[in-house]
Every structure is written in C-alpha cells, then in structure tokens.
Amino acid sequence: MSTIKVNRIENTSTTDGGVSIDNDGHVTIDGQQLPTAGPLSNRNLIINGAMTVAQRGTTVSTINSAGYHTVDRFKFDVATFGVWTSDWMTNVQGQTYENGATERFRNALRVTCTTPDTSPASTDNVKIQYFIEGSDLQAANYGQVTAKDLTLSFWVKSNKTGAATFEAIQEDNSEKQFSASYTINAANTWEKKVIVIPADTAGQINNDNGRGLDLIWWLNSGTAFTGGSQGGWRALVNANRNSDNIGVGSAANDEFYLTGVQLEVGSKDTPFEHRSYGQELALCQRYYFQTEGVIYATGYGTNPSAAAIAQVIFTPPMRDAPSQVTLNTASNGSSFAAQAQSPSSVYFTALTTGASAPRAKIQANAEL
C-alpha cells in the first residue's frame, strides 16, 4: 500500500502528489475539494437539489400566483408578475466547469414566462424560493462565536445574461437579510455558481421545525425591491432584496433553469452529493405526501351517519400536522372529510358512500 505524505506549512500553499493544501489549510485531492467543515457525507442541507422528485406533476401552466407546482421543495413565487409555466425537465446532461471537472444532473426545474409583465408595479415580483428547517441548520452554530460560513452552489441557465441577485433571510431574526450577486455570462448555457453565506455570530437560528433560513433566487421585480445594495447580514430593506435585477419575465418566452443546488457548512464548495431517488423521495414526503389507492373504511357501505372512518398513515411522518389534506371524490362517487390530522396520520370520515370500495387520490401538505 502506498502512502501519501503531506507536509503542512503554515501560511504557505503546498502540493504533494495529488494532494494540495492552500494557505487556509483547505485540502484538495486530485482536484476534488474536501469539506472545510462538517461531515464527508450528508453534508448537503438541500433536499431534492438535483430535482429528481416531482410528486405534483411534470408541467403546470397558467401560473400567476405562488405555490409548489412541479419540483418538490422549490416554491415558485409569482406576485402579480405575468403568467408562467413550470416544468420538471428530464435528460439534462452533465456539465463541465472548473479545470475540466464534470457534474451530472438528469433533471432540472424550468420556469418560462408566457405572458410578460412589461410595466411592473413597484411591488410586483417573481422568484424561486427554498425554505430550510431550523433544526437542519444547527451545525452552522449561528448565534455563537463558533458560527461557520455556509456555501451555496448551484447550476443555472437562462436566455437572459447579466447580474442577478441571490438572497438569504433568517426567519428567526426579524427577517435578517444577506444578499449577493452572481452573473449569467452566456445565454442558454449551463453555468455553475458559488456563493459563500457568511457566518453570523449574532443570529440565533432556533432548533425547531420552523423556517430557519430562506434561500431566494430573484428573477424580476418592480422598483420597490431594486436600487439598493448588497452585503452581509443586516436588517431587511426591500430595496436591497433584488439590487441586481436580471429581468427574467420582461419578455415572452424568457426562461430560467435551476439544478444541482447544494448548501453545506464551510467556506468551500465540494462536488455535488447525489442521493438515491428513494432517499430524496422520503425526505420530500416529510413536507408533501401523495398517494392513490383503495380507501377502506370501517363501516363502509353503510349510511354515512354511521361515521365510516378510514385512516391514512404517513411514512415517514410529516414535518408537522399537514395544513392542507385533500382526498378527491372517489372512483365510486363517495366522498370523505379529513379529521384528526397529525404528523403521522389523518382520519377520513365518509360523507357519502357507494356500493364498492372507493379509489381516491390523497394529498397532504406540510410545507414550510
């Protein structure tokens, strides 16, 4: 067995074989950056960052309001800014970036403007959002003297070029704000972007299942959100939120693609951590659960006044008791009402019944 010997020289970069250490002690092996903090595995704090799961559907058109439309965990927020289509894209190929290294993504989120907002009111805006639970951010030690940087990396493509704004908001700290600029250099070309979100020793993130950090990719907005500046953690000012407005949605057929989203503790980006489809689906089902099948109910087929009951168990349990549970009219015409919702299950009582066991689609939403 061969041994690689690495000599650490303080304040001086060094290389030994395929291993290099920079002036800050950050290690690279054969061109692959190792984490600068945190574990080697389970380091990506983003769920579904490779856009592999789209439980709700593959294409949704005529979007003019905020919602989760296709790709799980990524919310498309349209606030009176035109009309859009959201697509779950497949067969996205691997992309090459620094020093010839390659990352491969088969899926992406695409949003396309079908009706532009050419004269937006001051508060009109459109953006993509991702919300992280506070409990998932505790390794960053925000609010402590040992607070650590977070590094966000992602792949983006658009017909628009120029400077765009990324924003992070701490929900537990009166919407404390960080904003930074990234540049789309070439039209219709996949590009990787890396943004270091600075450590915040004064911003405690609660260890709970609420929103600890919002990640926001701004596409366009009116003047209420532009004209300001970018900078480190500070009190939220609307004018600073989209100071570099790239303007996606100012013309018909403007589009914006996003994939390969990774957030990790430390000041360096590492190769994207791919998880299996089964892992990603289970993580997504904590926030949104969907299934379709036969609903069996105690006392089914009797008079509805007999309170026929069916139970659906969420596996895994959801983040919280779902705020919205939908069970559409069953295949035999019977209908149900949701009762006693909890993170682990929901009960349905029959309002009307039919002559055979009903088949229906169940949807439960516990998004942040």
Backbone torsions as a table, in degrees:
resi	resn	phi	psi	omega
1	MET	NA	129.1	178.8
2	SER	-82.2	152.2	-179.0
3	THR	-120.3	132.4	175.4
4	ILE	-97.9	123.0	179.3
5	LYS	-103.7	126.0	179.9
6	VAL	-118.9	122.2	177.7
7	ASN	-97.7	120.9	-179.9
8	ARG	-87.2	120.5	176.6
9	ILE	-113.9	117.9	-175.6
10	GLU	-59.4	135.4	174.9
11	ASN	62.1	17.9	177.7
12	THR	-138.5	129.6	177.5
13	SER	-71.7	147.8	-178.7
14	THR	-144.1	154.1	179.6
15	THR	-134.6	136.1	177.4
16	ASP	-140.5	108.6	-175.2
17	GLY	65.3	-128.0	179.4
18	GLY	-93.9	12.5	-176.8
19	VAL	-110.4	134.3	175.5
20	SER	-134.3	148.2	178.1
21	ILE	-129.1	127.2	-179.9
22	ASP	-86.6	-176.7	-175.1
23	ASN	-62.3	-22.4	179.8
24	ASP	-96.0	5.5	178.8
25	GLY	84.2	13.5	179.4
26	HIS	-81.6	130.9	-171.1
27	VAL	-102.0	134.2	173.4
28	THR	-124.2	134.0	178.2
29	ILE	-120.8	121.0	-178.3
30	ASP	48.3	41.9	176.9
31	GLY	81.8	-1.3	-179.4
32	GLN	-100.9	121.2	-178.7
33	GLN	-72.4	128.2	172.9
34	LEU	-84.8	154.4	178.0
35	PRO	-57.8	143.2	176.9
36	THR	-93.3	-6.8	175.1
37	ALA	-162.3	156.5	175.6
38	GLY	80.6	-174.6	-173.0
39	PRO	-81.1	166.6	174.6
40	LEU	-75.7	-33.8	178.8
41	SER	-113.7	164.9	-178.4
42	ASN	54.8	33.6	-177.7
43	ARG	-90.0	-19.5	-179.0
44	ASN	-80.0	115.7	-178.7
45	LEU	-81.4	-4.2	180.0
46	ILE	-93.5	132.3	174.0
47	ILE	-92.7	131.5	177.4
48	ASN	67.0	32.7	-179.4
49	GLY	-64.9	-23.9	176.3
50	ALA	-90.1	6.4	174.6
51	MET	59.2	38.4	-177.0
52	THR	-83.7	-19.5	-175.1
53	VAL	-114.4	129.5	176.6
54	ALA	-141.8	76.2	-174.7
55	GLN	-64.9	-34.3	-172.0
56	ARG	-76.9	-24.1	-178.7
57	GLY	149.5	171.3	-175.8
58	THR	-97.8	-26.5	-179.1
59	THR	-144.8	131.1	173.5
60	VAL	-132.3	127.1	-178.4
61	SER	-111.5	175.7	177.7
62	THR	55.5	46.2	178.6
63	ILE	-89.4	123.2	176.5
64	ASN	-136.3	19.0	177.7
65	SER	-150.0	169.6	-175.7
66	ALA	-75.4	145.9	175.8
67	GLY	172.0	168.9	171.6
68	TYR	-92.2	111.3	-169.8
69	HIS	-106.2	-45.8	-177.7
70	THR	-128.5	-84.4	-175.3
71	VAL	-64.5	130.6	-179.5
72	ASP	-63.2	144.0	173.1
73	ARG	76.4	-9.7	178.8
74	PHE	-109.5	115.1	-176.0
75	LYS	-93.8	132.3	177.3
76	PHE	-101.7	112.0	-172.6
77	ASP	-104.0	105.1	177.4
78	VAL	-109.2	117.1	-179.4
79	ALA	-116.7	88.0	-179.5
80	THR	50.3	43.2	178.3
81	PHE	-125.3	76.6	174.1
82	GLY	75.1	-166.2	-179.8
83	VAL	-127.0	140.3	-169.2
84	TRP	-135.4	163.3	169.1
85	THR	-122.4	137.0	176.4
86	SER	-112.0	131.1	-178.3
87	ASP	-127.6	141.1	167.7
88	TRP	-93.0	108.7	-174.9
89	MET	-88.4	141.2	177.5
90	THR	-120.0	168.3	179.2
91	ASN	60.0	33.9	171.6
92	VAL	-76.0	130.8	-173.2
93	GLN	-88.7	165.2	176.4
94	GLY	-63.1	151.9	-177.7
95	GLN	-122.6	147.9	179.9
96	THR	-106.0	136.8	178.0
97	TYR	-137.0	-133.8	-168.2
98	GLU	-50.8	130.7	173.4
99	ASN	55.7	29.2	176.6
100	GLY	80.3	1.0	179.0
101	ALA	-67.4	151.6	-175.3
102	THR	-127.3	139.5	169.0
103	GLU	-122.2	140.8	-175.5
104	ARG	-114.8	129.9	176.2
105	PHE	-133.8	126.2	-179.3
106	ARG	-89.8	-15.1	-174.6
107	ASN	-134.0	156.7	178.2
108	ALA	-154.8	158.7	170.0
109	LEU	-94.2	129.8	174.5
110	ARG	-124.5	134.3	170.6
111	VAL	-119.9	135.1	-176.1
112	THR	-127.6	132.4	178.6
113	CYS	-84.1	121.4	178.2
114	THR	-99.3	-29.7	174.5
115	THR	-130.5	108.6	-174.0
116	PRO	-75.7	162.0	172.1
117	ASP	-108.3	93.2	-173.5
118	THR	-82.4	-18.0	178.0
119	SER	-134.9	70.8	-174.6
120	PRO	-67.0	141.5	169.4
121	ALA	-66.8	165.4	-171.4
122	SER	-59.9	-32.9	-176.1
123	THR	-99.9	1.7	176.0
124	ASP	-63.7	141.5	178.1
125	ASN	-162.1	159.6	177.0
126	VAL	-146.0	135.4	-174.6
127	LYS	-160.9	163.6	174.0
128	ILE	-108.8	134.0	-174.8
129	GLN	-125.8	149.6	172.1
130	TYR	-138.2	129.1	-177.2
131	PHE	-111.5	133.9	-177.8
132	ILE	-113.6	135.4	176.1
133	GLU	-65.3	143.8	178.6
134	GLY	-59.3	-37.3	-178.3
135	SER	-64.2	-24.7	-179.7
136	ASP	-82.6	-3.1	-175.2
137	LEU	-112.5	7.1	-172.4
138	GLN	-67.2	-25.8	179.6
139	ALA	-65.7	-17.6	178.4
140	ALA	-79.2	-13.8	175.2
141	ASN	57.6	33.6	177.8
142	TYR	-59.1	141.1	-178.1
143	GLY	89.0	0.2	179.8
144	GLN	-119.8	160.2	178.1
145	VAL	-66.2	-19.0	178.9
146	THR	-93.7	16.6	-179.6
147	ALA	-55.6	145.2	-176.3
148	LYS	-117.6	154.4	172.5
149	ASP	-65.1	156.5	168.4
150	LEU	-118.7	139.1	179.1
151	THR	-115.8	124.5	178.0
152	LEU	-104.8	130.4	172.2
153	SER	-129.2	148.0	-179.0
154	PHE	-162.1	160.4	175.3
155	TRP	-108.0	137.2	-175.4
156	VAL	-138.5	150.1	175.3
157	LYS	-149.0	141.4	179.3
158	SER	-158.4	159.2	171.0
159	ASN	-76.9	-16.4	177.4
160	LYS	-88.8	147.4	174.6
161	THR	-124.8	161.6	178.3
162	GLY	120.0	-170.4	-176.6
163	ALA	-78.5	138.5	177.6
164	ALA	-130.8	163.5	-176.3
165	THR	-113.0	132.8	167.2
166	PHE	-108.9	143.0	-177.9
167	GLU	-135.5	142.8	171.0
168	ALA	-122.6	141.2	-179.4
169	ILE	-130.5	132.5	173.8
170	GLN	-91.1	108.5	-177.7
171	GLU	-68.9	-29.4	-177.6
172	ASP	-80.6	-2.3	-176.7
173	ASN	-129.3	54.5	176.4
174	SER	53.6	39.6	178.8
175	GLU	58.8	43.5	175.1
176	LYS	-57.3	141.0	-164.6
177	GLN	-123.7	140.8	167.0
178	PHE	-129.9	137.6	177.5
179	SER	-138.8	148.9	-178.3
180	ALA	-149.8	160.0	-178.9
181	SER	-105.2	145.0	167.4
182	TYR	-134.9	160.6	-173.6
183	THR	-121.9	129.5	168.9
184	ILE	-89.2	110.5	-170.8
185	ASN	-83.5	-37.0	-175.0
186	ALA	-130.1	138.1	-179.7
187	ALA	-68.4	142.5	172.7
188	ASN	55.2	38.3	-178.9
189	THR	-135.0	129.4	177.3
190	TRP	-66.3	131.9	177.2
191	GLU	-136.1	141.4	176.6
192	LYS	-93.3	136.3	179.3
193	LYS	-123.6	144.6	179.9
194	VAL	-130.7	128.6	179.4
195	ILE	-129.9	126.4	176.1
196	VAL	-92.8	119.2	176.3
197	ILE	-91.0	118.0	-170.7
198	PRO	-68.7	151.7	174.5
199	ALA	-60.2	148.3	178.6
200	ASP	-127.2	102.4	-179.1
201	THR	-75.6	-11.4	-177.0
202	ALA	-110.4	5.5	-174.2
203	GLY	-119.5	89.0	179.7
204	GLN	-67.1	130.2	172.7
205	ILE	-105.5	122.4	-174.2
206	ASN	-63.3	143.6	178.1
207	ASN	-88.5	73.9	-177.5
208	ASP	-147.0	-173.7	-176.6
209	ASN	-95.7	17.6	176.3
210	GLY	-90.4	-179.8	-179.1
211	ARG	-72.6	114.1	178.4
212	GLY	-95.4	-34.0	-177.8
213	LEU	-150.1	131.5	174.7
214	ASP	-103.8	130.8	173.5
215	LEU	-108.5	130.6	-170.7
216	ILE	-135.8	125.1	172.2
217	TRP	-103.6	110.2	-179.0
218	TRP	-79.8	133.4	176.7
219	LEU	-103.7	-38.8	-178.3
220	ASN	-171.0	160.5	178.2
221	SER	-168.2	166.6	170.6
222	GLY	-80.8	-177.5	-170.7
223	THR	-70.1	-15.3	179.2
224	ALA	-63.8	-22.5	-175.8
225	PHE	-110.9	6.1	-178.8
226	THR	-120.3	175.4	175.5
227	GLY	90.2	-5.7	-179.2
228	GLY	-95.0	-151.2	-176.7
229	SER	-132.8	169.7	177.8
230	GLN	-108.6	159.0	179.9
231	GLY	173.3	-174.5	-177.9
232	GLY	-72.1	-170.8	-175.5
233	TRP	-59.7	129.0	-176.4
234	ARG	-161.2	172.9	177.6
235	ALA	-63.5	143.1	-177.1
236	LEU	-68.4	129.3	172.9
237	VAL	-128.8	123.0	-174.8
238	ASN	-54.9	-39.5	-177.3
239	ALA	-63.6	-20.7	179.8
240	ASN	-88.2	-6.4	-169.7
241	ARG	-74.1	-34.9	-178.9
242	ASN	-135.6	53.9	-173.7
243	SER	-65.6	-30.5	173.2
244	ASP	-107.6	96.8	-173.3
245	ASN	-94.0	110.1	-176.8
246	ILE	-76.1	-21.6	170.1
247	GLY	83.2	26.5	175.2
248	VAL	-69.3	125.0	-178.1
249	GLY	107.3	3.4	175.8
250	SER	-84.8	-9.4	177.9
251	ALA	-142.1	152.2	178.2
252	ALA	-61.1	142.4	178.3
253	ASN	74.1	7.9	168.4
254	ASP	-60.0	141.3	-178.7
255	GLU	-143.0	158.8	-177.1
256	PHE	-144.4	125.2	179.2
257	TYR	-109.9	147.5	178.1
258	LEU	-145.5	134.9	173.6
259	THR	-161.6	177.4	176.6
260	GLY	59.2	39.6	-176.8
261	VAL	-83.8	122.6	179.3
262	GLN	-135.3	133.5	174.0
263	LEU	-125.0	126.3	-176.0
264	GLU	-140.6	153.5	177.7
265	VAL	-73.7	133.7	-179.3
266	GLY	122.4	173.9	-173.1
267	SER	-103.5	6.0	179.2
268	LYS	-127.1	146.2	173.3
269	ASP	-86.9	140.1	178.5
270	THR	-113.5	167.8	177.7
271	PRO	-54.3	146.5	-175.9
272	PHE	-59.5	134.6	179.2
273	GLU	-91.4	103.1	178.5
274	HIS	-81.6	136.8	173.1
275	ARG	-113.9	160.0	178.6
276	SER	-68.5	159.5	177.8
277	TYR	-58.5	-41.2	-179.5
278	GLY	-61.2	-40.5	177.2
279	GLN	-64.3	-47.2	-178.7
280	GLU	-63.2	-42.2	-179.9
281	LEU	-61.5	-45.1	179.8
282	ALA	-62.1	-40.7	177.9
283	LEU	-65.0	-40.1	178.9
284	CYS	-66.7	-34.5	-177.1
285	GLN	-69.7	-12.3	170.9
286	ARG	-64.4	-25.0	-175.9
287	TYR	-109.9	-31.1	-179.9
288	TYR	-147.6	127.5	-177.3
289	PHE	-123.8	133.8	-179.0
290	GLN	-142.0	134.0	175.7
291	THR	-152.8	162.3	178.4
292	GLU	-140.2	130.9	179.8
293	GLY	-179.2	-170.8	-179.6
294	VAL	-78.6	131.7	178.4
295	ILE	-99.6	112.0	177.7
296	TYR	-97.9	132.5	-175.4
297	ALA	-130.0	137.8	174.3
298	THR	-60.2	127.7	-180.0
299	GLY	78.8	10.9	-177.7
300	TYR	-61.3	141.6	-179.2
301	GLY	94.9	-8.8	176.8
302	THR	-92.1	-178.1	177.5
303	ASN	-62.0	136.6	179.6
304	PRO	-54.7	-26.2	179.8
305	SER	-65.5	-13.7	177.4
306	ALA	-77.8	0.2	175.8
307	ALA	59.0	53.9	174.8
308	ALA	-59.0	134.5	-172.1
309	ILE	-127.7	138.4	171.3
310	ALA	-125.8	146.8	178.8
311	GLN	-120.1	135.5	173.2
312	VAL	-115.7	126.4	-179.2
313	ILE	-100.8	129.5	179.9
314	PHE	-87.3	122.2	177.7
315	THR	-128.6	109.8	3.1
316	PRO	-76.5	168.1	174.8
317	PRO	-57.2	150.0	-178.4
318	MET	-81.2	167.2	-178.4
319	ARG	-57.1	-38.6	-177.7
320	ASP	-155.7	171.7	172.8
321	ALA	-56.3	126.1	-174.8
322	PRO	-59.2	136.0	179.5
323	SER	-76.8	-19.3	-179.4
324	GLN	-144.7	125.4	175.8
325	VAL	-126.6	127.9	-178.4
326	THR	-124.0	129.2	169.9
327	LEU	-127.0	108.3	-173.4
328	ASN	-70.5	165.4	179.7
329	THR	-54.2	129.8	-172.8
330	ALA	-71.4	166.5	-174.7
331	SER	-62.2	-24.6	179.8
332	ASN	-97.8	9.1	177.5
333	GLY	91.8	-5.8	178.5
334	SER	-75.1	161.5	-178.9
335	SER	-137.8	156.0	-175.5
336	PHE	-134.3	160.5	174.3
337	ALA	-125.2	137.0	-179.7
338	ALA	-74.9	139.1	179.1
339	GLN	-138.9	157.5	169.8
340	ALA	47.1	57.2	-179.5
341	GLN	-77.1	138.1	176.4
342	SER	-143.6	170.0	178.1
343	PRO	-60.9	-23.0	-174.7
344	SER	-101.3	-18.7	-177.2
345	SER	-166.1	170.1	173.6
346	VAL	-144.1	143.5	177.0
347	TYR	-105.3	144.2	175.6
348	PHE	-119.9	134.2	172.2
349	THR	-105.5	141.2	-178.2
350	ALA	-77.0	128.4	175.0
351	LEU	-91.2	-41.7	174.9
352	THR	-136.6	154.8	-178.5
353	THR	-128.1	161.2	177.4
354	GLY	-123.0	-170.4	-173.8
355	ALA	-88.5	-9.1	-178.2
356	SER	-138.8	167.7	-178.6
357	ALA	-63.3	129.8	-176.4
358	PRO	-81.6	150.4	172.5
359	ARG	-116.7	130.3	-174.5
360	ALA	-149.9	162.5	179.1
361	LYS	-101.5	131.1	-178.3
362	ILE	-113.3	133.6	176.9
363	GLN	-132.5	132.6	178.2
364	ALA	-132.0	132.9	-172.2
365	ASN	-121.3	119.3	174.2
366	ALA	-128.7	35.9	179.5
367	GLU	-64.1	155.1	178.0
368	LEU	-70.5	NA	NA
